[in-house]
Amino acid sequence: MGVPLTRVLAHTPGIVVSTVVTAALAASLPGPLGSLVFLGVLSLTIVLLAGAGEPVAVRGLFGARALTPAERAALAPAVVRLCQRGLGPPLVRLYLWPGVRSVSARGAGRRAGLVSGELVSQVRLGRLPPDQAAAVIAHAAGLVRVGALRSELAMQLWTIPWRFLCGLALLVSAAGGRLPVVALMWRARFVLGLIALGQGVTAGQPEAVVAGVLSAAVVGLSYLVPWWEKAWAAGLQALGDEQLAHAGLAPALADFLLRQSRSAATFERVHALDLAHASLQPPIPPVRSTRR
């Protein structure tokens, strides 16, 4: 499958910023150590892009681990359903994704499927039926099968600096958001960007122009990047739902979603799942009259 434009737009800022930060940190290290660190991280990223080392990367980047015998036994009815539809082991290897408090699953790389600990707990307690558990996992496994997450692990590794900076920015904004003046400045940041751009252009000096353009670009990206990321996430969700419908698990996922939420967005997604499931059903043959 081709690379969607939304994916390029969503990931490019993180790649660029992470490359600059990694290069700057490497340059600050003494002697050849910096070059070795930069080349080492780059080499590991290329290895992951080639599809090697996924089990180690899943453990290191997500803190995931292999399922225990008891966890495998609890998920066995759901895994049987996945295997019947070509979405289970060994095509997709399942790992436990600890620390996630929601019933969820996600794909990573070419063969990894991460199952949250809460999903396993709900199955064990009998609160999550096997067909719904299979549907949740199948959504992630379907994305893995079609190659939509082929470079996910490499991206996770290379963009660690970007995600660290984003997390730090969220903490700062959460702390500053309690102050009315800071919250007002954040909501009106486009005005600050225009002012910085105008001052840089009117100053006439190349350094001031560059600084003004960069300030305006940062402000613009603060609007665009979240929108691009949401668009990419929506595209992944739609693609996963499509694969789920082809596997015949759309009704099970619809039941699961309605158990979790009754929002307008949920009903829209359930309606799309119902339509996708209905479109894949064989047509009902016409009833022929037996009268002569």
C-alpha positions as CSV (number, residue, x, y, z in Angstrom):
1,M,0.0,0.0,0.0
2,G,1.2,3.6,-0.7
3,V,2.1,6.1,2.0
4,P,-0.9,8.4,2.6
5,L,-0.3,12.1,2.7
6,T,-1.8,12.4,6.2
7,R,0.9,10.0,7.5
8,V,3.7,12.0,5.9
9,L,2.3,15.3,7.4
10,A,1.7,13.7,10.8
11,H,5.2,12.2,11.1
12,T,7.4,14.7,9.3
13,P,7.6,17.3,12.2
14,G,8.6,14.6,14.7
15,I,11.2,13.1,12.4
16,V,12.7,16.6,11.6
17,V,12.8,17.7,15.3
18,S,14.1,14.4,16.5
19,T,16.9,14.4,13.9
20,V,17.9,17.9,14.9
21,V,17.8,17.1,18.6
22,T,19.7,13.8,18.2
23,A,22.4,15.5,16.1
24,A,22.7,18.3,18.6
25,L,23.1,16.0,21.5
26,A,25.6,13.8,19.6
27,A,27.6,16.9,18.8
28,S,27.8,17.9,22.4
29,L,29.4,14.6,23.4
30,P,33.2,14.4,23.5
31,G,35.4,13.0,20.7
32,P,34.0,10.4,18.4
33,L,31.4,9.3,21.0
34,G,28.8,11.6,19.6
35,S,29.1,10.2,16.1
36,L,29.0,6.7,17.4
37,V,25.8,7.4,19.3
38,F,24.1,9.0,16.3
39,L,25.2,6.3,13.9
40,G,24.1,3.6,16.5
41,V,20.6,5.0,16.8
42,L,20.4,5.4,13.0
43,S,21.5,1.8,12.5
44,L,19.0,0.5,14.9
45,T,16.2,2.5,13.2
46,I,17.2,1.0,9.8
47,V,17.3,-2.5,11.3
48,L,13.7,-2.0,12.5
49,L,12.6,-0.6,9.2
50,A,13.9,-3.8,7.6
51,G,11.7,-5.8,10.0
52,A,14.4,-7.3,12.2
53,G,14.5,-7.2,16.0
54,E,10.8,-6.6,16.5
55,P,10.4,-8.7,19.7
56,V,13.2,-6.8,21.4
57,A,11.9,-3.5,20.2
58,V,8.3,-4.2,21.4
59,R,9.7,-5.0,24.8
60,G,12.0,-2.0,24.9
61,L,9.7,0.7,23.4
62,F,6.4,-0.3,24.9
63,G,7.4,-2.3,27.9
64,A,5.4,-5.2,26.6
65,R,6.1,-8.9,27.4
66,A,5.1,-12.3,26.2
67,L,1.8,-13.7,27.5
68,T,1.9,-16.0,30.5
69,P,0.3,-19.5,30.2
70,A,-2.7,-18.2,32.3
71,E,-3.1,-15.2,30.1
72,R,-3.0,-17.3,26.9
73,A,-5.6,-19.6,28.4
74,A,-7.9,-16.7,29.2
75,L,-7.5,-15.3,25.6
76,A,-7.7,-18.8,23.9
77,P,-11.4,-18.5,22.8
78,A,-10.7,-15.0,21.3
79,V,-7.5,-16.2,19.7
80,V,-9.3,-19.2,18.1
81,R,-11.6,-16.7,16.4
82,L,-8.7,-14.6,15.3
83,C,-6.8,-17.6,13.8
84,Q,-9.9,-18.7,11.9
85,R,-9.8,-15.3,10.1
86,G,-6.1,-15.2,9.6
87,L,-5.5,-12.5,12.2
88,G,-4.0,-14.5,15.0
89,P,-0.7,-16.3,15.8
90,P,1.7,-17.0,14.2
91,L,0.8,-14.3,11.6
92,V,0.4,-11.7,14.4
93,R,2.3,-12.3,17.7
94,L,0.4,-11.2,20.8
95,Y,2.1,-9.4,23.7
96,L,0.8,-8.0,26.9
97,W,0.8,-4.2,27.0
98,P,1.0,-3.3,30.8
99,G,0.1,0.0,32.3
100,V,-2.9,0.6,29.9
101,R,-6.1,1.0,31.9
102,S,-8.5,0.7,29.0
103,V,-9.7,-2.3,27.1
104,S,-7.6,-1.8,24.0
105,A,-5.1,-3.3,21.6
106,R,-2.6,-1.8,19.1
107,G,-0.4,-3.1,16.3
108,A,3.3,-2.4,16.0
109,G,5.7,-3.3,13.2
110,R,5.1,-6.2,10.9
111,R,3.9,-8.9,13.2
112,A,3.3,-7.5,16.7
113,G,-0.1,-7.1,18.4
114,L,-0.2,-5.5,21.9
115,V,-3.1,-6.4,24.2
116,S,-3.8,-4.3,27.2
117,G,-3.8,-5.8,30.6
118,E,-7.3,-4.5,31.2
119,L,-8.6,-6.4,28.2
120,V,-7.1,-9.6,29.6
121,S,-8.6,-8.8,33.1
122,Q,-12.1,-8.2,31.6
123,V,-12.0,-11.5,29.7
124,R,-10.9,-13.4,32.9
125,L,-13.7,-11.8,34.9
126,G,-16.3,-12.7,32.2
127,R,-17.2,-9.1,31.5
128,L,-15.9,-9.1,28.0
129,P,-17.2,-11.8,25.7
130,P,-14.7,-13.7,23.5
131,D,-16.1,-12.4,20.2
132,Q,-15.8,-8.8,21.4
133,A,-12.3,-9.4,22.7
134,A,-11.4,-10.9,19.3
135,A,-12.9,-7.9,17.6
136,V,-10.8,-5.4,19.6
137,I,-7.6,-7.4,18.9
138,A,-8.6,-7.9,15.2
139,H,-8.8,-4.2,14.6
140,A,-5.1,-3.9,15.5
141,A,-4.1,-7.1,13.8
142,G,-5.8,-6.1,10.6
143,L,-3.7,-3.0,10.4
144,V,-0.6,-5.1,11.0
145,R,-1.6,-7.5,8.3
146,V,-2.1,-4.9,5.6
147,G,1.3,-3.2,6.5
148,A,-0.2,0.1,7.7
149,L,2.2,-0.1,10.8
150,R,5.2,-1.5,9.1
151,S,7.5,1.4,10.1
152,E,5.8,2.0,13.5
153,L,8.6,0.6,15.7
154,A,11.3,2.5,13.8
155,M,9.3,5.7,14.1
156,Q,8.8,5.1,17.9
157,L,12.6,4.7,18.3
158,W,13.7,7.7,16.2
159,T,11.1,10.1,17.5
160,I,11.8,9.6,21.2
161,P,13.2,13.2,21.5
162,W,10.0,14.6,19.8
163,R,7.7,12.6,22.1
164,F,9.7,13.7,25.1
165,L,9.4,17.4,24.1
166,C,5.7,16.9,23.5
167,G,5.2,15.4,26.9
168,L,7.2,18.2,28.5
169,A,5.1,20.8,26.6
170,L,1.9,19.2,27.9
171,L,3.1,19.4,31.5
172,V,4.1,23.0,31.1
173,S,0.8,23.9,29.4
174,A,-1.2,22.0,32.1
175,A,0.6,24.0,34.8
176,G,0.4,27.3,33.0
177,G,-3.2,26.7,31.9
178,R,-4.3,27.4,35.4
179,L,-3.2,31.0,35.0
180,P,-5.7,33.1,33.0
181,V,-3.1,35.2,31.3
182,V,-1.1,32.2,30.1
183,A,-4.3,30.5,28.9
184,L,-5.3,33.6,27.0
185,M,-1.9,33.9,25.4
186,W,-2.0,30.3,24.2
187,R,-5.5,30.7,22.7
188,A,-4.3,33.9,20.9
189,R,-0.9,32.5,19.9
190,F,-1.6,33.1,16.2
191,V,-1.6,36.8,17.0
192,L,1.9,36.4,18.6
193,G,3.1,34.6,15.6
194,L,1.9,37.3,13.2
195,I,3.5,40.0,15.4
196,A,6.9,38.1,15.5
197,L,6.7,37.7,11.7
198,G,5.9,41.3,11.1
199,Q,8.7,42.5,13.4
200,G,11.2,40.3,11.7
201,V,10.2,41.5,8.2
202,T,10.2,45.2,9.1
203,A,13.5,44.9,10.9
204,G,15.2,44.2,7.5
205,Q,18.1,42.2,9.0
206,P,18.4,38.6,7.7
207,E,18.7,37.2,11.3
208,A,15.5,39.0,12.4
209,V,13.7,37.8,9.3
210,V,14.7,34.2,9.8
211,A,13.7,34.5,13.5
212,G,10.3,35.9,12.6
213,V,9.6,33.3,10.0
214,L,10.6,30.5,12.4
215,S,8.5,31.9,15.2
216,A,5.5,32.1,12.8
217,A,6.2,28.6,11.6
218,V,6.3,27.2,15.1
219,V,2.9,28.8,15.9
220,G,1.4,27.5,12.6
221,L,2.6,24.0,13.4
222,S,1.1,24.1,16.8
223,Y,-2.3,24.2,15.0
224,L,-1.5,22.0,12.1
225,V,0.4,19.1,13.8
226,P,-2.5,18.1,16.1
227,W,-4.9,18.2,13.1
228,W,-2.6,16.1,11.0
229,E,-2.2,13.6,13.8
230,K,-6.0,13.3,14.3
231,A,-6.4,12.9,10.5
232,W,-3.9,10.0,10.4
233,A,-5.5,8.4,13.5
234,A,-8.9,8.6,11.9
235,G,-7.5,7.1,8.7
236,L,-6.0,4.2,10.7
237,Q,-9.3,3.7,12.5
238,A,-11.3,3.5,9.2
239,L,-8.7,1.1,7.7
240,G,-8.9,-1.1,10.8
241,D,-12.7,-1.1,10.7
242,E,-12.6,-2.1,7.0
243,Q,-10.3,-5.0,7.7
244,L,-12.5,-6.0,10.7
245,A,-15.6,-6.0,8.5
246,H,-13.8,-8.3,6.0
247,A,-13.0,-10.7,8.9
248,G,-16.7,-10.7,9.8
249,L,-16.2,-9.2,13.2
250,A,-17.8,-5.8,12.7
251,P,-21.0,-6.6,14.7
252,A,-18.9,-7.7,17.7
253,L,-16.9,-4.5,17.6
254,A,-20.1,-2.5,17.3
255,D,-21.5,-4.2,20.4
256,F,-18.2,-3.5,22.3
257,L,-18.2,0.2,21.3
258,L,-21.8,0.7,22.4
259,R,-21.0,-0.8,25.8
260,Q,-18.2,1.7,26.2
261,S,-19.9,4.9,25.0
262,R,-23.2,6.3,23.7
263,S,-21.7,9.4,22.1
264,A,-22.6,10.7,18.7
265,A,-19.2,9.8,17.4
266,T,-19.7,6.2,18.6
267,F,-23.1,5.9,16.9
268,E,-21.5,7.2,13.7
269,R,-18.8,4.6,13.8
270,V,-21.2,1.8,14.6
271,H,-23.4,2.9,11.7
272,A,-20.4,2.7,9.4
273,L,-19.5,-0.7,10.7
274,D,-23.1,-1.9,10.1
275,L,-23.0,-0.7,6.6
276,A,-19.6,-2.3,5.9
277,H,-20.8,-5.6,7.3
278,A,-24.1,-5.5,5.3
279,S,-22.2,-4.7,2.1
280,L,-20.1,-7.9,2.5
281,Q,-23.0,-10.2,3.1
282,P,-24.1,-12.5,0.1
283,P,-27.3,-11.3,-1.6
284,I,-30.5,-13.0,-0.6
285,P,-31.7,-15.1,-3.6
286,P,-35.1,-14.2,-4.9
287,V,-38.0,-16.5,-3.8
288,R,-39.4,-18.4,-6.7
289,S,-43.0,-19.2,-6.8
290,T,-43.9,-23.0,-6.8
291,R,-47.2,-22.4,-8.4
292,R,-47.8,-23.6,-11.9
